[in-house]
Amino acid sequence: MVTYKIPQSVLVVIYTPALDVLLIKRADAPDFWQSVTGSKDTLDEPFEQTAVREVGEETGIDCSAGTSLATCLHDWQLENVYDIYPRWQHRYAPGITRNTEHLFGLMVPAGTAIRLSPGEHTDYQWLPYLQAAKACFSPSNAEAILLLPRLALSKDFA
């Protein structure tokens, strides 16, 4: 039985107080730099739970309830809907062509240790937010990073 990805995902922009942004390089697409992303495991999985899980799996950063970073994960209350890239279309059920991506920000201290999932990512870098936006392969990821100065300073997400 084939298990297809659910076309509902998260994008988590991980950043420091100086607005340096963590980018990770995809293992299945050389030179594709991105923020943490990932699909829900089940339709009823809350987006926040997906974000916490994906951050942990892809970077080794634990922002789950009860940790010092739990209050640093913020739901930006924004979503992107985009066409699924043809190279990854086979991961979704036939007829599914669009994905809904829910945005989060996670502020971490400078120097936070990163432990990549080797099957998913091969390298990481911290870049000032403008450089990070330029380095992203995904336009929606770049747009989310460009919102960072406004969202990071917002009383709703601070």
Stockholm file with secondary structure:
# STOCKHOLM 1.0

chainA/1-158         MVTYKIPQSVLVVIYTPALDVLLIKRADAPDFWQSVTGSKDTLDEPFEQTAVREVGEETGIDCSAGTSLATCLHDWQLENVYDIYPRWQHRYAPGITRNTEHLFGLMVPAGTAIRLSPGEHTDYQWLPYLQAAKACFSPSNAEAILLLPRLALSKDFA
#=GR chainA/1-158 SS CCCCCCSEEEEEEEECTTCEEEEEEESSSTTCEECEEEECSSTTSCHHHHHHHHHHHHHCCCCSTTSTTGGGEEEEEEEEEEECCGGGGGGSCTTCCEEEEEEEEEECCTTCCCCCCTTTEEEEEEEEHHHHHHHBSCHHHHHHHHTHHHHHHCTTTC
#=GC SS_cons         CCCCCCSEEEEEEEECTTCEEEEEEESSSTTCEECEEEECSSTTSCHHHHHHHHHHHHHCCCCSTTSTTGGGEEEEEEEEEEECCGGGGGGSCTTCCEEEEEEEEEECCTTCCCCCCTTTEEEEEEEEHHHHHHHBSCHHHHHHHHTHHHHHHCTTTC
//
